[in-house]
């Protein structure tokens, strides 16, 4: 049995470590992210790597990882990985798109209540000995309108929780989405901003979403409304938000993500938003609950184990999707990733036939520039078959599972 080596960075939950060890893997777990130089130096000695949001796997790094077989993003996003480079290098990337949905949605609900009641400011004053008992500027969230920008898994979950609290919910998404409960879809971002008491952002980091909330959009928000960002730090123009808060057009904001974040808990955090009244700053903890990290650890480690042990790619964000049954261990399962060009399958079958191998079953799926083939063989010539297939100009990566 092949013993795979796994590197887990950024304090990934110990449940992932347990899963890998139960599958027979050797695991190294680090609490911090690695620098680019450390990744280049160490990463190619591992079969699998697990990261969170701070580790950056660039094209330059991935092209040097000839031994690496797959990447696990133990979080929702995958923008920290160059997905196209990983694909062309034959590296499937797995993530956990649903596991921290509830944690983020609950945080947003708590932030709405805290902003509306000025809880953080009043708590700080109480710690300083100031007794600020007053109803001025404190309001219930019931009956108010929540505008959700980005109605994906988190946005929809937030929609359900907010409605249960008595909020009216409306949302805007560039893709048409069916509403949950009584939520209403708005036809434009401007329409949503101008009619919402709370605006919560739940969009990915793309060129289209960079600074999507800037001076113009902030001016379109209702006077006295609140902004919450627990999505990506790049989607809000921070200087513009500071100006809007200081002018009192925006009554408060809660920010969990930032354009520039510390690499670890030892680095100092700095933001232009510090010291402004009714601004809640949290250190990127939207998905940082024990429950979410446990679920993420289970989901992503299971996907990686299924890939290296069975060849299954279900859930990979940059790869052909093949969901496989367990295979007969008396057979040899061949995994081949190749350039998506005509004639590849025929050439592989020709090599297998040359050595008299018996093909029991075969799977093929393609995705953009690559093809992914799995073949179960009865053969005594596995080494020769693998050598010839690897020598094909179209082959990117090839291996037998045992």
C-alpha positions in Angstrom: 0.0 0.0 0.0 1.3 3.5 -0.9 1.8 5.7 2.1 1.0 9.3 1.2 2.6 12.3 2.9 0.3 15.2 3.8 1.2 18.7 4.8 -1.5 20.7 6.6 -0.9 24.5 7.1 -2.6 27.3 9.1 -3.8 25.2 12.0 -6.3 23.0 10.2 -8.6 21.1 12.5 -7.2 17.9 14.1 -10.1 15.9 12.8 -8.4 16.2 9.4 -5.2 14.8 10.9 -7.1 11.9 12.4 -8.8 11.2 9.0 -5.6 11.1 7.1 -3.9 8.9 9.7 -6.8 6.4 9.7 -6.3 6.3 5.9 -2.7 5.3 6.4 -1.1 8.7 5.6 1.8 10.4 7.2 0.8 13.9 8.4 2.7 17.1 9.2 0.6 19.8 10.7 1.8 23.4 11.0 0.0 26.3 12.7 1.0 29.0 10.3 1.2 29.7 6.6 4.4 29.1 4.7 6.2 31.8 2.7 6.7 31.3 -1.1 10.3 30.3 -0.5 9.2 27.7 2.1 6.6 26.3 -0.2 9.0 26.0 -3.1 11.6 24.3 -0.8 9.3 21.8 1.0 6.0 21.3 -0.9 7.3 18.9 -3.5 8.2 16.4 -0.8 4.4 15.9 -0.1 1.6 14.1 -2.0 -1.2 16.3 -0.6 -1.3 19.8 0.9 -4.1 21.4 2.9 -4.3 25.2 3.3 -6.6 27.9 4.4 -6.8 31.5 3.2 -3.3 32.9 3.9 -1.2 30.4 1.9 -0.8 31.5 -1.7 -0.2 28.8 -4.3 0.9 30.7 -7.4 1.7 29.4 -10.8 5.4 29.5 -10.1 5.1 27.4 -7.0 2.7 24.8 -8.6 4.9 24.3 -11.7 7.7 23.1 -9.4 5.6 20.5 -7.5 6.1 17.4 -9.6 5.3 15.0 -6.8 2.2 16.8 -5.4 -1.1 15.1 -6.3 -3.9 17.3 -5.0 -4.7 20.5 -3.1 -7.2 21.0 -0.3 -8.6 24.4 0.6 -10.0 24.0 4.1 -12.4 26.9 3.6 -15.0 28.2 1.2 -12.8 30.2 -1.2 -10.1 29.0 -3.6 -8.8 32.3 -4.8 -5.6 31.7 -2.9 -4.8 29.0 -5.5 -4.0 29.6 -9.2 -6.7 27.2 -10.4 -5.8 27.2 -14.1 -2.1 26.5 -13.3 -3.2 23.8 -10.9 -5.4 22.3 -13.6 -2.7 22.3 -16.3 -0.3 20.8 -13.7 -2.8 17.9 -13.1 -3.7 19.0 -9.6 -7.3 18.9 -8.6 -8.4 21.5 -6.0 -11.0 20.6 -3.4 -12.8 23.0 -0.9 -15.7 23.0 1.5 -18.3 25.3 0.0 -21.0 24.6 2.6 -19.4 23.7 5.9 -19.1 27.1 7.4 -22.4 28.5 5.9 -24.2 28.5 9.3 -21.3 30.0 11.2 -21.0 33.0 8.9 -24.8 33.6 8.8 -25.0 33.5 12.6 -22.1 36.0 12.9 -23.9 38.4 10.5 -27.1 38.2 12.6 -25.2 39.0 15.8 -23.4 41.9 14.1 -26.7 43.4 12.9 -28.1 43.3 16.5 -24.8 44.7 17.9 -24.8 47.6 15.5 -28.4 48.4 15.9 -28.0 48.5 19.8 -24.5 50.0 19.8 -23.5 47.1 21.9 -19.7 47.2 21.3 -19.3 50.9 22.0 -21.4 50.7 25.2 -19.5 47.6 26.4 -16.2 49.4 25.9 -17.5 52.4 27.9 -18.7 50.2 30.7 -15.3 48.6 30.9 -13.9 52.2 31.2 -16.4 52.9 34.1 -18.8 55.0 32.0 -22.5 54.2 32.6 -24.2 55.0 29.3 -27.8 53.9 29.8 -29.9 55.5 27.1 -32.3 54.4 24.3 -31.0 57.1 22.0 -29.8 55.5 18.7 -30.7 52.0 19.8 -33.2 50.1 17.8 -34.7 46.7 17.3 -33.9 44.8 14.1 -37.5 43.6 13.9 -39.4 45.3 11.0 -36.2 46.6 9.4 -35.1 45.6 5.9 -32.0 43.5 5.3 -30.4 43.8 1.8 -28.2 40.8 0.9 -25.7 41.2 -1.9 -24.8 37.7 -3.3 -27.5 35.2 -2.7 -25.5 32.0 -2.6 -25.3 29.4 0.2 -24.5 31.9 3.0 -26.8 34.6 1.6 -29.7 32.2 1.5 -29.0 30.9 5.0 -28.8 34.4 6.3 -32.1 35.2 4.6 -33.8 32.4 6.5 -32.4 33.4 9.9 -33.2 37.1 9.4 -36.7 36.5 8.4 -37.2 34.4 11.6 -36.1 37.5 13.5 -38.8 39.6 11.8 -36.7 41.4 9.2 -37.9 42.0 5.7 -35.3 40.5 3.3 -34.3 41.5 -0.2 -31.4 40.5 -2.2 -29.4 41.2 -5.4 -27.4 38.7 -7.4 -25.9 38.8 -10.9 -27.3 35.2 -11.3 -31.0 34.7 -11.1 -31.7 32.9 -7.8 -35.0 31.6 -6.3 -35.8 33.3 -3.0 -36.0 31.5 0.3 -39.2 32.2 2.3 -40.5 35.7 1.6 -37.3 37.2 0.4 -37.6 39.5 -2.6 -35.1 39.8 -5.5 -34.2 43.4 -6.5 -33.5 44.3 -10.1 -30.4 46.4 -9.4 -27.8 47.0 -6.8 -28.8 50.7 -6.5 -32.4 49.7 -5.8 -31.3 47.4 -3.0 -28.9 49.9 -1.4 -31.4 52.7 -1.4 -34.1 50.6 0.3 -32.1 48.6 2.9 -31.5 49.4 6.6 -28.8 46.7 6.7 -26.6 45.7 3.8 -24.6 42.5 4.0 -22.1 41.4 1.4 -21.6 37.8 0.4 -19.8 37.8 -2.9 -16.5 36.1 -4.2 -13.3 38.0 -4.9 -13.2 38.8 -8.6 -12.3 41.7 -10.8 -16.0 42.5 -11.0 -16.4 42.7 -7.2 -13.3 44.6 -6.4 -14.3 47.9 -4.7 -17.9 47.2 -5.7 -19.0 49.2 -2.6 -17.2 52.5 -3.1 -18.0 56.2 -2.7 -20.9 56.1 -5.2 -22.6 53.0 -3.7 -22.2 54.3 -0.2 -23.9 57.5 -1.2 -26.8 55.4 -2.5 -27.3 53.7 0.8 -30.1 55.0 3.1 -29.0 57.6 5.6 -28.5 55.9 9.0 -28.1 52.4 7.5 -25.5 49.8 8.3 -22.9 47.9 6.2 -21.6 44.4 7.0 -18.8 42.7 5.1 -18.0 39.1 5.9 -17.1 38.1 2.4 -13.8 39.4 0.9 -11.7 42.4 2.0 -11.4 43.6 -1.6 -15.1 44.4 -2.2 -15.3 47.5 0.0 -13.4 50.8 -0.6 -12.2 51.3 2.9 -11.2 55.0 2.6 -14.7 55.7 1.1 -16.3 53.8 4.0 -14.3 55.8 6.5 -15.5 59.1 5.0 -19.1 57.9 5.0 -19.0 56.9 8.6 -17.4 60.1 9.8 -20.0 62.1 7.9 -22.7 60.1 9.8 -24.3 59.1 6.5 -23.6 55.5 7.5 -24.6 54.8 11.1 -22.2 52.0 11.6 -20.3 49.1 10.0 -19.1 45.6 10.9 -16.1 44.4 9.0 -14.7 40.9 9.3 -12.4 40.9 6.2 -9.8 43.4 5.0 -7.7 44.3 1.9 -4.6 43.5 3.9 -4.6 41.1 6.8 -1.9 39.9 9.3 -0.3 36.6 8.3 -0.6 35.3 11.8 -1.8 36.2 15.3 1.6 37.7 16.2 1.5 40.4 13.6 -0.1 43.8 14.4 -3.4 44.6 12.8 -3.9 48.1 11.4 -6.9 49.7 9.7 -8.3 53.1 8.9 -11.5 52.0 10.5 -10.0 51.8 14.0 -11.4 54.3 16.5 -14.6 55.2 14.7 -17.8 55.1 16.6 -20.1 52.1 16.1 -17.6 50.2 13.9 -17.1 46.5 14.8 -13.9 45.0 13.6 -13.5 41.2 13.8 -10.3 39.3 12.7 -11.7 37.2 9.8 -13.7 34.9 12.1 -16.8 34.3 10.0 -16.1 30.6 9.6 -14.0 30.3 12.8 -16.2 28.2 15.0 -15.4 24.8 16.3 -18.3 23.3 14.5 -17.4 24.8 11.1 -13.7 23.9 11.4 -14.6 20.3 12.3 -17.0 20.0 9.4 -14.4 21.5 7.0 -11.7 19.2 8.3 -13.9 16.2 7.6 -15.2 17.3 4.2 -11.9 18.3 2.6 -9.8 15.5 4.1 -12.4 13.0 2.8 -12.3 14.5 -0.7 -8.5 14.3 -0.7 -8.4 10.7 0.6 -11.0 9.6 -2.0 -8.8 11.1 -4.7 -5.5 9.6 -3.8 -7.1 6.2 -2.8 -9.8 5.8 -5.5 -9.2 8.5 -8.1 -12.5 10.2 -7.3 -12.7 13.9 -8.2 -16.3 14.7 -7.2 -16.3 18.2 -5.7 -13.0 19.4 -7.3 -13.4 23.0 -8.5 -11.0 22.8 -11.5 -11.2 19.2 -12.7 -13.5 16.8 -14.5 -16.1 15.3 -12.1 -15.9 11.5 -11.7 -17.7 9.8 -8.8 -16.4 6.2 -8.5 -17.4 3.1 -6.6 -14.7 1.2 -4.6 -12.6 -0.9 -6.9 -11.4 -4.5 -6.7 -7.9 -4.3 -5.1 -6.8 -7.3 -7.1 -6.9 -5.0 -10.2 -4.6 -2.1 -11.0 -6.3 1.3 -11.2 -4.6 3.6 -13.7 -5.0 7.3 -13.3 -4.1 9.5 -16.2 -4.4 13.3 -16.6 -3.7 14.5 -20.1 -4.1 17.4 -22.5 -7.6 17.5 -23.9 -6.6 16.5 -27.5 -8.1 14.0 -30.0 -6.7 10.5 -30.1 -5.3 10.3 -26.5 -7.7 7.6 -25.4 -6.9 5.5 -28.5 -3.2 5.8 -27.9 -3.5 4.8 -24.2 -5.7 1.8 -25.2 -3.0 0.8 -27.8 -0.3 0.8 -25.1 -2.5 -1.3 -22.8 -3.2 -3.7 -25.6 0.5 -4.0 -26.5 1.2 -5.5 -23.1 -1.9 -7.8 -23.2 -3.6 -6.2 -20.2 -7.3 -6.9 -19.7 -9.4 -3.8 -19.2 -12.2 -4.4 -16.7 -13.7 -0.9 -16.8 -12.8 2.6 -18.0 -13.9 6.2 -17.2 -13.2 9.4 -19.1 -14.3 12.9 -18.5 -12.9 16.2 -19.8 -12.8 19.8 -18.5 -11.6 22.7 -20.6 -8.0 21.9 -21.4 -7.5 18.5 -19.7 -8.9 15.0 -19.8 -9.2 12.7 -16.8 -9.1 8.9 -17.4 -9.4 6.0 -15.0 -8.8 2.4 -16.1 -9.0 -0.8 -14.0 -6.6 -3.4 -15.4 -5.7 -7.0 -14.9 -2.0 -7.0 -15.8 1.5 -8.0 -14.7 3.1 -5.2 -16.8 2.0 -2.2 -14.8 5.4 -0.6 -14.6 5.9 -0.9 -18.4 2.4 0.4 -19.1 3.0 3.4 -16.8 6.4 4.2 -18.3 4.9 4.3 -21.9 1.9 6.3 -20.9 4.0 8.9 -19.1 6.2 9.2 -22.2 3.2 10.3 -24.3 3.4 14.0 -25.2 -0.2 14.6 -24.1 0.3 13.1 -20.6 0.4 15.5 -17.7 0.4 13.1 -14.7 0.0 9.3 -14.5 0.0 6.8 -11.7 -1.3 3.5 -10.5 -3.1 3.5 -7.2 -1.1 0.4 -6.0 
